[in-house]
Amino acid sequence: MGDRDKANPELIPDLGFIDEKPEAFGTGYLNIPADYRLMVENILDLSHTDYLHPDTLGGVITGAKTIVTEDEDSVSIQWKSESQDLPPTLLAPYQAIYPNNDPVGDLNAIVRWYPPSILAQDTGFGPPGTVEDPPIKGLMTHIFTPESEGTTHYFYSVVDDFIAADPSMKEVIIGGLGAVFATEDSPMLAGQYERMNGRDFWDMKPVLLSLDRAPAKVRRRIDELVKAEAVSA
């Protein structure tokens, strides 16, 4: 777990949004049999939802426009998708808020990585024409802590307007996210980790697509942090 004496509280990112709507807040935990870096990259690449989660979370990323930004403290990727069929898990609560709307909407999602493995996800949905400022917000945190070389603690939380509008949705949303990750993401990540078989990611000469810009930047940043820590040890 590292030397606790080197932990610097000043480097903890501001996740104050977690406390802003306690009535809309929920948490979950999973233990995943994969390297934490693969899990970070999975969250940064939302395009996987259309393929890995077609019947649950997918359907709105196809054709999305992306913007990648980077500063000293973080790497972010923004996804904008307009007039797409909404994911099955969001369709019912969306139509409860907008009962007269068609089952299509806009998405504006920002995933921001903070070193070494904390991600804040700000996802907005709304009727067509609201992509710049969607009225329905869902804020998530994804915190990945290595347990061993090949297992990772995954702590996640949600602050969601759907829960605020209908508290009975809390268990549905938290439980649904956990079930999706446990039965769809986790096996995929475990398969990736097994196929890598201990090899260095860059030594395998991966073919990087344009959608891999943010994950690749983050992996390089993590590599630099690990090397710097090793030198100072």
Wavefront OBJ file of the C-alpha trace (Angstrom):
o trace
v 0.000 0.000 0.000
v 3.033 2.277 0.147
v 4.703 4.296 2.865
v 1.984 6.100 4.830
v 4.490 8.720 5.971
v 4.729 9.920 2.347
v 0.981 10.498 2.079
v 0.257 14.181 1.477
v -3.284 15.336 2.386
v -2.812 18.424 0.225
v -2.847 16.205 -2.857
v -6.345 14.868 -2.130
v -8.666 16.234 -4.854
v -11.727 18.268 -3.999
v -14.707 15.901 -4.097
v -16.944 18.227 -2.117
v -19.891 17.589 -4.421
v -20.384 14.325 -2.538
v -21.786 16.288 0.421
v -23.968 18.738 -1.495
v -27.081 16.538 -1.815
v -27.123 13.932 0.978
v -30.646 12.883 -0.015
v -29.331 11.926 -3.467
v -26.139 10.175 -2.300
v -25.274 6.466 -2.398
v -22.144 4.302 -2.298
v -20.960 0.882 -3.403
v -17.898 -1.378 -3.284
v -16.489 -4.211 -5.388
v -13.285 -6.225 -5.391
v -12.026 -6.589 -8.968
v -9.467 -9.200 -10.153
v -7.470 -6.796 -12.334
v -4.763 -4.138 -12.270
v -6.011 -0.741 -11.115
v -4.657 0.998 -14.215
v -6.914 -1.045 -16.482
v -9.845 0.033 -14.336
v -8.878 3.708 -14.576
v -8.665 3.426 -18.359
v -12.020 1.676 -18.507
v -13.785 4.621 -16.864
v -11.939 7.174 -19.020
v -13.082 5.418 -22.202
v -16.871 5.700 -22.129
v -17.071 4.384 -25.690
v -16.932 0.883 -24.213
v -20.462 1.286 -22.853
v -22.049 0.913 -26.288
v -20.346 -2.459 -26.772
v -19.955 -3.932 -23.303
v -23.246 -2.608 -21.890
v -25.644 -2.476 -24.875
v -28.653 -3.527 -22.787
v -27.920 -1.414 -19.699
v -25.741 1.712 -19.904
v -24.880 1.840 -23.613
v -26.395 3.605 -26.573
v -25.516 7.290 -26.231
v -21.784 7.453 -26.953
v -21.871 6.439 -30.618
v -20.947 9.510 -32.604
v -20.051 11.549 -29.525
v -17.597 14.415 -29.850
v -14.674 14.309 -27.415
v -12.385 16.961 -25.956
v -9.281 16.014 -23.945
v -7.663 18.528 -21.601
v -4.676 18.210 -19.297
v -3.143 20.271 -16.541
v -0.634 19.736 -13.761
v -3.150 18.049 -11.475
v -5.516 16.146 -13.765
v -6.491 14.762 -17.170
v -10.069 15.156 -18.400
v -12.136 13.916 -21.303
v -15.518 15.346 -22.226
v -18.126 13.489 -24.281
v -20.991 15.275 -26.057
v -23.691 13.259 -27.764
v -26.917 14.655 -29.212
v -30.342 13.109 -29.904
v -29.360 9.542 -29.061
v -31.508 6.708 -27.746
v -31.179 6.777 -23.972
v -29.726 3.777 -22.097
v -32.356 1.305 -20.848
v -31.418 1.908 -17.215
v -32.071 5.653 -17.573
v -35.107 5.562 -19.825
v -37.738 4.914 -17.127
v -36.564 7.629 -14.686
v -36.016 10.046 -17.604
v -39.568 9.568 -18.827
v -40.847 9.915 -15.275
v -39.398 13.440 -15.274
v -40.308 14.118 -18.923
v -43.368 11.906 -19.512
v -44.257 13.453 -22.864
v -40.794 13.222 -24.398
v -39.541 10.697 -26.920
v -36.942 8.207 -25.605
v -34.044 10.220 -27.042
v -31.890 12.836 -25.434
v -28.545 14.616 -25.202
v -25.526 13.623 -23.111
v -22.705 15.759 -21.776
v -20.232 13.789 -19.677
v -16.869 14.792 -18.228
v -14.526 12.253 -16.654
v -11.634 13.793 -14.739
v -8.676 11.738 -13.476
v -6.662 12.738 -10.422
v -3.450 10.897 -9.552
v -3.009 8.203 -8.900
v -6.417 6.551 -9.370
v -9.338 8.802 -8.443
v -11.908 9.750 -11.069
v -14.778 12.225 -10.852
v -17.510 11.769 -13.432
v -20.079 14.482 -14.178
v -22.835 13.175 -16.459
v -25.752 15.276 -17.659
v -28.814 14.124 -19.576
v -31.641 16.099 -21.052
v -34.067 16.518 -23.937
v -32.648 17.196 -27.399
v -31.182 20.696 -27.583
v -29.807 20.726 -24.025
v -26.372 19.183 -24.644
v -24.490 22.269 -23.406
v -26.328 22.342 -20.071
v -28.379 19.188 -19.474
v -30.961 19.590 -16.680
v -30.516 16.116 -15.144
v -27.181 15.593 -13.377
v -25.423 12.529 -12.075
v -22.083 12.853 -10.260
v -19.928 9.797 -9.617
v -16.615 9.078 -7.963
v -14.510 6.051 -8.832
v -11.652 5.308 -6.443
v -9.344 2.390 -7.228
v -6.939 1.147 -4.565
v -4.601 -1.776 -5.354
v -5.101 -4.687 -2.988
v -2.404 -6.844 -4.584
v -0.597 -7.023 -7.896
v -3.718 -8.386 -9.571
v -6.663 -7.305 -7.416
v -8.145 -3.883 -6.752
v -10.572 -2.334 -4.282
v -13.210 -0.336 -6.161
v -15.106 2.277 -4.147
v -17.773 4.218 -5.974
v -20.364 6.831 -5.067
v -23.253 8.556 -6.788
v -25.019 11.892 -6.323
v -27.935 11.654 -8.714
v -30.917 13.852 -9.590
v -32.954 10.713 -10.262
v -32.476 9.715 -6.611
v -33.343 13.213 -5.421
v -36.575 13.102 -7.436
v -37.465 9.582 -6.283
v -35.592 8.160 -3.237
v -36.764 4.647 -4.147
v -34.366 4.857 -7.121
v -31.335 4.821 -4.810
v -31.099 1.055 -4.461
v -32.025 0.597 -8.123
v -29.223 2.869 -9.339
v -26.528 1.814 -6.860
v -27.389 -1.862 -7.167
v -27.698 -1.623 -10.929
v -24.297 -0.006 -11.346
v -22.697 -2.594 -9.092
v -24.336 -5.463 -10.965
v -23.263 -4.095 -14.343
v -19.670 -3.637 -13.233
v -19.505 -7.025 -11.503
v -20.997 -9.029 -14.370
v -19.802 -7.093 -17.427
v -16.775 -4.880 -16.673
v -15.075 -7.138 -14.137
v -14.867 -10.246 -16.381
v -13.577 -8.119 -19.255
v -10.922 -6.455 -17.081
v -9.903 -9.800 -15.578
v -9.527 -11.182 -19.107
v -7.345 -8.230 -20.123
v -5.153 -8.661 -17.090
v -4.803 -12.406 -17.687
v -3.873 -11.953 -21.341
v -1.223 -9.373 -20.460
v 0.383 -12.099 -18.327
v 2.648 -9.709 -16.445
v 3.964 -7.963 -19.558
v 4.552 -4.217 -19.564
v 1.749 -2.345 -21.310
v 4.027 -0.349 -23.623
v 6.238 -3.358 -24.423
v 3.193 -4.946 -26.081
v 3.162 -2.022 -28.566
v -0.564 -1.274 -28.301
v -2.373 0.270 -31.263
v -3.851 3.529 -29.943
v -7.033 4.990 -31.387
v -8.105 8.623 -31.142
v -10.416 7.653 -28.253
v -7.360 6.392 -26.346
v -5.824 9.849 -25.943
v -6.985 10.371 -22.364
v -6.259 6.823 -21.119
v -2.799 6.910 -22.739
v -1.981 10.273 -21.159
v -3.049 8.975 -17.763
v -1.044 5.757 -18.029
v 2.063 7.750 -18.897
v 1.429 10.091 -15.966
v 1.071 7.121 -13.598
v 4.284 5.589 -14.999
v 6.123 8.843 -14.300
v 4.776 9.010 -10.742
v 5.779 5.409 -10.020
v 9.295 5.994 -11.378
v 9.701 9.205 -9.388
v 8.610 7.464 -6.200
v 11.024 4.590 -6.843
v 13.918 7.019 -7.289
v 13.140 8.829 -4.045
v 12.714 5.603 -2.062
l 1 2 3 4 5 6 7 8 9 10 11 12 13 14 15 16 17 18 19 20 21 22 23 24 25 26 27 28 29 30 31 32 33 34 35 36 37 38 39 40 41 42 43 44 45 46 47 48 49 50 51 52 53 54 55 56 57 58 59 60 61 62 63 64 65 66 67 68 69 70 71 72 73 74 75 76 77 78 79 80 81 82 83 84 85 86 87 88 89 90 91 92 93 94 95 96 97 98 99 100 101 102 103 104 105 106 107 108 109 110 111 112 113 114 115 116 117 118 119 120 121 122 123 124 125 126 127 128 129 130 131 132 133 134 135 136 137 138 139 140 141 142 143 144 145 146 147 148 149 150 151 152 153 154 155 156 157 158 159 160 161 162 163 164 165 166 167 168 169 170 171 172 173 174 175 176 177 178 179 180 181 182 183 184 185 186 187 188 189 190 191 192 193 194 195 196 197 198 199 200 201 202 203 204 205 206 207 208 209 210 211 212 213 214 215 216 217 218 219 220 221 222 223 224 225 226 227 228 229 230 231 232 233
